[in-house]
Amino acid sequence: MEKIPVGILGATGAVGQKFILLLTDHPWFEIRELAASERSSGNRYQDIVTWNQAVPIPETIGPMMVKNCEPNLDCKIVFSGLDSSVAGNIEEAFAQAGYWVFSNAKNHRMDPDVPLVITELNPEHLNIIPYQQKNRGWEGAILTNANCSAIVLALSIGPLHKMFGLETVHAVTMQAVSGAGYPGVSSLDILGNVIPFIPGEEEKMENETQKILGVLDQDRFRPAAFTVSAHANRVPVEEGHLECVSVKLKEKASVEEVIRCWQEFTGPAHDLKLPSAPQQPVVVVAEKDRPQPRRDVWKYQGMSALIGRVRPCPLFDIKYVVLGHNTIRGAAGASLLNAELVLKKGMLD
Ligand SMILES: NC(=O)c1ccc[n+]([C@@H]2O[C@H](COP(=O)([O-])OP(=O)(O)OC[C@H]3O[C@@H](n4cnc5c(N)ncnc54)[C@H](OP(=O)(O)O)[C@@H]3O)[C@@H](O)[C@H]2O)c1
């Protein structure tokens, strides 16, 4: 099939760079446009980006000219890794002009007519799109994926909620510095240190997981009824958010039953054979001191949530550790999977 041209808004940032890596050589999409702020536009990508990836800038991308984030790009789909200070209005302008915007920014995630989708967990939430288009008079649309810590948490609690029902979730994060973008947290603040506060992060984990695991009733989202309490911490790790989670289940289950639930969970991304779908969205690791960010974050191309240390919890029912790649599974990879789903469902025809 002929590849579909796409654009990347915020192409110079931490998430934008991951979009470039994931979209170069993608079987369905090809990068046609790169856009960022006025500081970058009008320059060749390779001349203005602070490239922070382990592999070089793809040869086809380096010489491309960066444009302004104005809705005159030569494509119908845009992936947004825009800073939230500007994402709201820019993404709306693109949707109004007929573009499908796959966004990583927080601005529209909790809007009542915007889907917040993790492909494997709540693909049916895409059914809000026609209402969104009608409400707003848009030919295009905005689809969001969740905050990076919320995605990792949701991938682990989602299968449990579907099988046993969740009552209460308690999560403590250890979040990588790349989660704050570039240049992000100052080295003097984070080296040899832990910062026990990330603005807005705990609220996102608490609210976004309820929207994702809630129900779409015609044109209205009904959030899931479980309670989430989150503590968010920034730690001196480059990539990968680790979270210690305890859950109280509605229907009691043993450690073995919970592990089996994760192992058997696949979801539509896998069933539809989407190109970016991991073999298993959730992988339970056997080693007693894993997963660890430095050693495990790139396993399964960074697209699976890795779970370890599953054991009974004396306060709730079960406790465990989960690791996810914040800029891949928690951002660009999640968006790309959503775009693949939309395309496969024929919503762009
Ligand atoms: N990092 C993560 O792990 C992660 C995970 C999930 C979601 N997110 C969300 O994804 C978005 C991007 O995060 P990030 O970590 O990639 O941030 P980042 O590294 O700071 O990148 C921000 C991007 O926004 C662009 N930008 C800034 N001001 C602009 C303006 N006035 N007009 C147009 N473009 C502008 C920047 O372009 P210039 O280079 O030209 O300034 C850059 O490309 C944020 O909304 C963030 O909350 C991040």
The ligand as an ORCA input file, in Angstrom:
! r2SCAN-3c Opt
* xyz 0 1
  N       8.753     13.344     27.938
  C       7.838     12.433     28.251
  O       8.153     11.367     28.790
  C       6.387     12.675     27.931
  C       5.516     11.611     28.058
  C       4.160     11.785     27.772
  C       3.711     13.024     27.366
  N       4.576     14.077     27.265
  C       4.031     15.338     26.787
  O       4.457     15.487     25.429
  C       4.703     16.870     25.127
  C       6.155     17.032     24.681
  O       6.993     16.651     25.764
  P       8.571     16.633     25.588
  O       9.076     15.948     26.792
  O       8.930     16.128     24.239
  O       8.911     18.219     25.662
  P      10.168     19.014     25.056
  O      11.347     18.121     24.920
  O      10.285     20.230     25.898
  O       9.668     19.434     23.571
  C       8.676     20.406     23.370
  C       8.435     20.641     21.908
  O       7.451     21.695     21.785
  C       7.953     22.677     20.865
  N       7.461     24.019     21.206
  C       7.707     24.742     22.341
  N       7.126     25.956     22.259
  C       6.524     26.024     21.035
  C       5.760     27.020     20.356
  N       5.532     28.235     20.904
  N       5.264     26.737     19.133
  C       5.504     25.524     18.549
  N       6.238     24.539     19.145
  C       6.728     24.781     20.391
  C       9.455     22.616     21.003
  O      10.049     23.179     19.834
  P      11.452     23.998     19.899
  O      12.544     22.982     20.002
  O      11.463     24.721     18.604
  O      11.380     24.894     21.083
  C       9.669     21.107     21.128
  O       9.661     20.526     19.853
  C       4.370     17.652     26.398
  O       3.056     18.135     26.308
  C       4.523     16.599     27.497
  O       3.765     16.893     28.640
  C       5.903     13.920     27.512
*
